[in-house]
Amino acid sequence: MATDGRSLDELLARDTDQGAARGLKRSLAYGTLRWHFRLVAILRGLADVRRSSCRQGCVRCSRWASTSCCRRAAAHAAVAETVNAARELGFARTAGFVNAVLRRFQRERDVVLAAVDADLAVRSAHPGWLVEALRREYGDRVEAILEANNAHPPMWLRVNRRRWRVADAVAALEAGGWQVHPHALAPDALRIDPPADVRQLPGFDDGRISVQDAAAQLAVDLLEPRAGERILDACAAPGGKTCHVLERVTGPAT
């Protein structure tokens, strides 16, 4: 599918699938990227990935492997759906290779993973140079650091205090079925469970809340901006902290 320069979230927003199906697509795509180094090593243990005829099959194998390694789908269903996807995308000649590799992984899973995961960098899906740098700096804590880096982050929201009071945001979110947790140090931050498509959140469309990690929100509290100051955000992309500064210096909602 052509992306035309659009992000995955933009493409999924136009998808006809809703709810869990859309979430699974996002999880497969991002999971394949997140675990790229480990998946490449798994594939190398199963087949000669240098063959040009295998290129497209390897991509689909990676998707399946990411799902299977996380045990989010039954193995036989993952194989069938991946093979069908290869055919539907015009890679019928690749489908047999995909099927063979995936079924071999089913048979030899434990042996293949044991060999691959002997290398901490591969097991944690981090570049080897980074793992070694962390090991030199933190010693035995390196594995815990890598594990934390791979953990799925919670969903934090920032309440725009110009347009909404935090208490009102909490009430609206809880009425919508979310569990809401404030942050001890970031007064505008709210963590919600379960995570959701932002378009489902009350107040998102009219700018009363936005998505921003709680740690990023702490920057504005440390800065303590005041009206009239000239503040340079030297790394603005897309500018969440800059917007947070503006919300702070223009007064709260009443």
MOTA-V745206 format. One record per helix or strand of 3 or more residues. SS is the DSSP state (a for helix, b for strand). FROM is the first residue (numbers start at 1). LEN is the number of residues. If there is no record, write none. Layout:
# MOTA-V745206
ss;from;len
SS;FROM;LEN
SS;FROM;LEN
This chain:
# MOTA-V745206
ss;from;len
a;8;6
a;19;16
a;36;9
a;52;18
a;75;14
a;92;25
a;120;4
a;128;23
b;155;5
a;166;10
b;179;4
b;189;5
a;198;3
b;209;3
a;214;10
a;240;10
